[in-house]
C-alpha cells in the first residue's frame, strides 16, 4: 500500500496539480486586482502582493470551515477501482488543464481554470471507463448552476452597484478593500477545488471508493494556499489589460461597484457550496458596471472572451480524454 501511495503516478499527479494551482494563482490574480490597478488606486505590484496574502487566507480558512466545494470536485466523476489506471487518467487531466491555462494566458484571455478542471477530469474519467456513465450528473448540475449564477448575478450586481454608489465620494480605500475581498473569495473557491483533486488522488492511490470527502490535512491546506499565493505573486498584467483597459475602462467608483458585485456573487456561491469561476463572476461584474455607467467599449473583446468561455468545457474535456487515452495505451 505504501508503495502505491508513493508511486510515480501519484507523485506526478501531485506535481501537476501543484502546477495547476500555481497557474491558477498566476492567471487569476487580475480577477481580484484588475479594477483597482486599472483605476490607479493601487500599483500593480502592490495589488499583486495584497491578492497573494488574501488568497492564502481564503484557501486556509474556508477549506477548514466549509469544504462543500471541494466535495463537489472530489465527486465530479467516477474513476473506478483500478488504482494505477485511475491515477494515470487523473495525471492526464492535470496536464490538459495546465496546457489550456497557459494557452489562455498567452493570448491574454481570462479563462476559468475551475471549469477547465471539471471538464478535464471528467474527460479523463470517461476515457478510463469507456462510457459517459463515469459522469456524476448531480455534481455536474451544481457546476452548471454555479456557472449560470455567476454570469447573471455578477453582471446584475456589478451594474447595480456601479449605478447606485454615491458619486461624490472617493473610492481608493474601498477599492483596496474590494480587491482584498475578491482575493480572499478567490482563494476560498479555487483552493477548495484543488484540495478536492489532491484528496481524490490519495483516495484512488489507496484503492478506495469515492465515498465521502476525507478531511484535508492541515499541511495540505497550507501547501495549496502557499502555492496559490506564489502564483499570484507572479502577476498577470496581460489579463488586466484585456479586461479593464481593452474591454472596458472603469473609474474608481465603477471599479468598486464591480468588485462589490463579484464579491457578493462569490460569497453566495461559496455559502451554497457551488463551484463557480472567479474569472466569470469578476469579468461579468466588470462588464455590467461598464454598461451601467456608459463606460463599455470594444464589444468585440467581450465577444472573444465569451467564445473562449464557451470553448473551455468541450476543449478541456477533449484534451483530457485524448491525453488519458494516450497515457492508458
N, C-alpha and C positions, 0 to 999 in steps of 0.2 A: 504493500500500500504506500509506504514511504517513497519507494522508487517511482511510483506513479505520480505522487504529489510533486516530485521534483523532476518530472520528465521534461525532456526538451520541448515537447509540445506545450506544456503548461507554462514553462518559463518564457517561451516565445510569445504565447498569448498574453502573458502579463506585461512583457516589454512593449508589445504592440498596443495594448490598452493604455499603458502609460504614455505612449506616443500620441494616441488619440486625445488623451486628457491634456497633454501639452499643447497640441494643435488647437484644441477647443479653447483653452485659455488665451492662446495667441490670437486666434481669429475672432473670438467673441469679446475681446477687450473693448472694441468700438461700441458694442451694444450698451455698455454702461456709460462710457465717457464721450461718445461721439458728439452729442449736443452741447455738452459743457466745453469741450475743446473747440468746436466749430464757432461757438459764440464768443470765445475768448475768456470765459470765466475761469479756466484753468489751463495751464500749459499741457502739452501732450505728455511729457514725462511725468509731471505731477499727477495728471489724471490716471495714467497707467499705474503708478505706484499706489494710488488710492484704490483703484479697482483690484489690484493684486491682493491687498490686505483684506478688503471686504469679500472678495471671492473666497479666500481662505476661511474666514469666519462663517460664511454661508454654508460651505461644504461641511465644516466641522459641527456646527450647532444643529442644523436641520437634519442632517443624516443621523444624528444621535437621537433626536427628539421625535421626528416624524418621517420614517423611511418609506412612505407609501409609494412614492415614485420609483424608488429602487426595486420594490416588489413587482411593479408592472413590467419593468425592463427584464428582470430576472425570469419572468414567466411569459415573455413575449412569443416564444416558440419552443417546440418540443425537440430536443436533441437526441432522444432515445437513450439506450442503455450501454452502448459501446463507448467506453471512456476514451480510448485512443482516437477513434474516428470523430467523436463529438468534439474533442479538443482541436483536432486538425481543422474541422469545419469552422469552429469559433475563431481560430487563428486567421483563417482566410477572410472571415468577416471583418476583423480588425484591420487587416491590410487594405481591404476595399475602402474602409472609412477614411483611413489616412490618405489614400490616393485621392479620393473625392475632395476632402477638405483642402489639401494642398493645391489642387487644380482650381478650386473656387477662390482661394486666397490669391493665387497668381493673377487671376483676372479681376480681382477686386470686387467679387460678388459676395455679399453677406449671406451665405447659405447656412443651413442648420445641421450641425453635427448630430443633434438629437435625432432628427428624422433619418439622417444617413445611418445612424446607429441601429435604429429599429429595423430599417429596410435591409441593411447589410446582414444583420444577424438572422433575420427571417429568411433571406435568400439562401444563406449558407445552410440553415436547418432544412429547408425544402430540398436542397441539393443532396444533403446527407440522407434524408428519409425517402427521397424519390417521390414525394407526394405533398400536395398542398394541405394534407391533414396535419402536417407539422405546425401549421399556423394556429395559434391560440387566439381566437377571434374576440374573446372577451377583453383581453389585454389590448388588442389592436383597436377595439372600439373606444377605449379610453384615449389612445393616441390620436385617433381621428377626431374625436370630440374636442380634445385639447387643441388640436390644430385649428378647428373652426372657431373655437372660443378665443384663442389668442389673436387671430386675424381680425375678427369682428370687434371684440371688446377693446383690443389695443387701438384700433382705428377710431372707434367711437369715443373712448375715454381720452385719447390724445387730442382729438378735435375739441371735445367738450371742455377739457381743462384749459387748452390754449385760448378758447373763446371767452371763458368766464373768469380767468385770473385777473386781478386788478392791473391796470395799465400804468399806474403811477408809482409802482414800487420797483426797487432794484432786485434783480434775481440772481446775482452772483453767488451769494451764500446758499440760497435754496437750490441752485443748480448743482453745487457741490454735494449737498445732502441727497439730491435726486440721483446723482451719479453713484454715490456710496450705496444707496438703497438698491439701485439696479444691479450693482456688482454683487451685493450680498445675496440677492434673489437669484442671480445667475448661478452663483455657487450652490445655493440651496437646490435649484432644479437640476443642473447638469452634473454636479458632483454625485448626487444620488444615482444617476443613470450609470455612471462608470463604476460605482460601488456595486451596483446590481450585476454588471458584467464580471467583475472580479469574483463575486460570490458564486455566480453561475459557473465560472471556470473551475473553482475549487470543488464545487459540488459534482461537476462532471468528472473531474480527475479522480474523485473518490468512488465513482461508480454509483452515486446515489441518484434517486429520482428527484426531479424538480418539484419538491413539495413547497412548504412554506419557506419564506426567506430567512436564512440564518442571520443572527445579529452580526453586524460588521464589527470586527475588532478595532480597537482604538488606533493601533498602529497603521492599519489600512486606511482608515478615515483620514488620519494625519498625512499619509503619503499622497493620497489623491488630492487633498487640499493644497499641499505644498507644490505638487507638480502643476496643478492648475494655476496657482499663483505665479509660478515661474514662467509658464506660458504667457500669462497676461503681461508680465514684465517685458516680454519681447515686443509687445505692442501690436499695432495693426493699422497703421496710418492709411494704407490704400483703401481700406473699407470705410474709414471715417470720411475720406474724400468722396467716395461713391454715394454714401447715404446722406451726409449733411452738407455737401458742397455741390455735388452734381444733381442728385435727385431733388433736393430742396435745401434752402438755407434758412435756418431758424434763429431769430434773435433770442436773447436770454429768456424772455417771458414765455415765448412759444416753445423753446427748448425745455424749460422746466415743465411745461404742460405735457410734452411728450414723455419725459421721464416719469411724471406722476401717473399718466395713463398706462404706460407699460408696467410700472411698478405695481399698480393695483391689479392689473391683469395677472402678473406672475404670482403675486401673493395669494390671490383667489385660487389659481390653479394648483399651487403648492398645498394649500389647505385642503383642497378636494382630492389631492393625490393624483392629479392629471399630469402626465409628462408632456410639457409644452416646450416650444422653441423660444428661447430668449431673443434670438435673431428676428423671428417673425413678430413677436409682441412689440419689440422696440421699433423695428422698421415700419410696421403698420401704424404705430403711435406717431412716429415722425411724419409719415405721410398724412395722417389725419390732422395733426397740428398744423402742418404746412397748408393744407387745403382750407382749413377753417379760418386761417389768418391771411389767406391770399398770398402765401409765400411759395406755393408749389410751382415747380418748373421742371422742364425736361422730363415729360411723362414717359419718354422712350426709355429712360433709365429705370423707372419703376416697372415698366413692362419687361425689361431684360431681367430684373431681379425676380419678377413673378414667374417668368419662364423657367429660370433655374430652380426656383422652389418647386414648381410642378414636376420638373425632371428628376428631383432628388430621390423620390420614392422608387420609381422604376429603374433609374440608373444604378442606384446603390443596391437594390435588390438583384439586378442583373449582374453587377460586378461581384457581389458576394456569392451569388450562385455559381458563376463561372470560375472564380478562384477556388471555391470549395470543391467543385467537380475536378478541377485540375489537381488540387492537392490530394484528393482522395483516390486518384487513379493508382 
